[in-house]
Amino acid sequence: MTETITIGPAKADEAKAISAVLAQNREDRGLFQESADAIGRTLEDFLVAHNAKSEVLGCAGLHLDSAVLAEIYAVAVTPECQGKGVGRQLMQECLRRARERGVRQLWLATIKPEYFERHGFGRISRWELPARVLLRKLRQTFHQPGRRWVPALLGRHTFMMRAVTTGPKGDSAKGNP
């Protein structure tokens, strides 16, 4: 990609743009859809990718479940920018911020495990996560359109985890939260 991309925290007026990026990817059944109002309530979780014109090209959420465990979610890129490294840059910034905050484990749920394996995530059983985390995800599932409930509840998602280290490269090892 020759265009300059910057990654940074979402600004107060970008909730609609983040929701629009998610909506542009609505055919991705593994990506939860969120309204601008819902995103606004968790805006501090979001990173956004901007082009030189300050247009939002992608987003990723980093939610702290505890001082040492965090979830990466809502990783999405506008269709015209997919395959150009924007998602990779968002994932790298999530990892950097997690490391900066002292997080030791990152987890996610996806229907595209091969993509996240390239980022050092390994497959885990959902039951390896704390019950409170699973309950939060269950509540989020019921805020999705009804047609997404059954696939999400019946195991369509692969749960994945990776260690976060303080070293320059990071580890790709799986560990306990």
ABEGO torsion letter per residue (X at the ends): XABBBBBBBBBAAAAAAAAAAAAAAAABAABBBBBAAAAAAAAAABBBBBBAAGBBABBBBBBBABAABBBBBGBBBBAAABGAGAAAAAAAAAAAAAAAAGBABBBBBBABAAAAAAAGBBBBBAAABBAAAAAAAAAAAAABBAAAAAAAAAGABBBBBBBBBABAAEBABBBBX
